[in-house]
Amino acid sequence: MINPFDDTYFMKKALQEAEMAFEKGEIPVGAVVVVEDRIIARTHNLTELLNDVTAHAEMQAITSAANFLGGKYLAKCTLYVTLEPCQMCAGALYWSQVAKIVYGAADHQRGFKTMGTQLHPKTEVVGGILANEAAALMKRFFIEKRNLN
């Protein structure tokens, strides 16, 4: 039997969150946390709204998922995020012991791979899921931002 709840399905949900961020004038990064094919957290960047440089989508998702689960470890969870996590988020994901990270577009300037940030040794990483869609949204955001200034 084919499982309709694959990485592409959940990345589409993360992209919906990124679209919400875009509409609010936030850098369009969205994230969802999934456990056993169930979304337990969904969020997007909130750095402008909260006036907080740490309010990245991943950070919001970790907090929300931990609150839902009633504990700080996400050892059975998968994080879907539209952009490769930065080193701050990768550090928090390390400590959360998230089982799997699935990201869309690579961040060749500030992504955890470029920065050399370690993840938890048990964390599986899959990149490039709907990367073109995630990258296009990011490009559109910055083009519009430049045109407004």
N, C-alpha and C positions, 0 to 999 in steps of 0.2 A: 504494500500500500504506500502511495506517495504522500509524504507529509507536506501540506501546503505552507507550513510554518517554517520556512527555510531562512537563510541569511538575507536573501533578497527581500522577502516579505517584511522582516523586521527593519531592514535598512530603509524601506519605504516609509515606515512609521517614523523613523528618526528624521528622514527628509521632510516629513510633514511638520515636525517640530522645528526644523531649520527654517522652513517657510514662515512659521509664526515669528521666529526671531527676526527674520528679514522684515516682516511687516511692522515690527516694533522698532526698527532702526538698530537692532543688535546685529553683530556679526553673525551670519546665518549658520550656526552650528547647532545641530539637534542630537539628542541622545535618548535611547530607551534602554532599560534593563529588563532582561527576560530570565525567568526561571521556569523550567518545564513547559515551554511554549506559551507562557503567560507573561504579559507585560506587567511589571510591578512598579515601574517608575518611568515617567516620560517628562522630558524637559528640554530646555534650550538655553543658549547663552542669556545671562541676565546682568551682565556687567554694567550696562548703562542704567537700567532700571534701579538696580541696587547700589549703584556707585561703588562697585566692589570689583577690583581686578581679579579676584579669585573666583568669581561667580560664573565660571565656565560651565558649559553644559554637562561635562563629565562630573565635575564637583557637585553640581546640583543633583545629578542622577545617583551618585554614590550616597549622598545624604538621604535622599528620598527612599532609595532601595533599602538602606540600613534601617531606616525608621519603619518601613513596611515589615521587614523581617524581624525586627526587634533585636538586632545584633549588628556589630560592626563589620563582620566578614561576609563577603559575597562569593564564597567558595563554590557555590553551585550556580552562579549567575553568569550571563553573557551580557556585556555592554555593547550596544550598537551605537556608533557615533559617526557622523558624516565627515569628520575631518580627523586625521591622525592626531592623537593626543599630544599635547605639549609635555615638556618635562615635569611641570608642576602636577598636571593631571596624571601622568604616568607614575609619578611618585605616590600619589594618593591611591591609584589603582594597585600599585605594589602592596601597600599596607592593607588594602581591602581584600587582598588575595582573590580578586575576581578570576573566575575560571577561564573566561575567554573574552577577548576584545575583537570586535569586528568593526573596521573603519572603512569609510568610503575613499575620499581623496587623500593622497599623501600630502604632507606639509614639509617640503624640502628645505624650508628655512628654520622652522621652529618645532618640528615634529620630534617625538622622543627618539626616533632612530637616528636622525641627524645629530641630535644633542648627545647621543650615547647614553641615554637614561635606561637603566635596567628595569625590567618588570619582574614580578614574582616568577620564580623558576617553573611553577606549575601552570602559569598563564599561557594559553594558546592565543596566537595572534593571526588574524586573517585580514588582509588589506585589499583594497581595490573593488569592494562590492558597491556597485552603482557610483563608481568614482567619477565618471563623466558628468552625471547629474549633480553630484555634490560640488564638483569643481565649477560647473557652469553657474550654479546659484551663488557661489562665493564671488566669481568674476563679475556677475551682474550687480551684486551688492556694491563692490568697490567702484565699478564704472559709474553707477548712479550716485555714489557718495562723492566722487570727484566732480561730477557734473553739477552737483548742488553747491559746491564750494567755489 
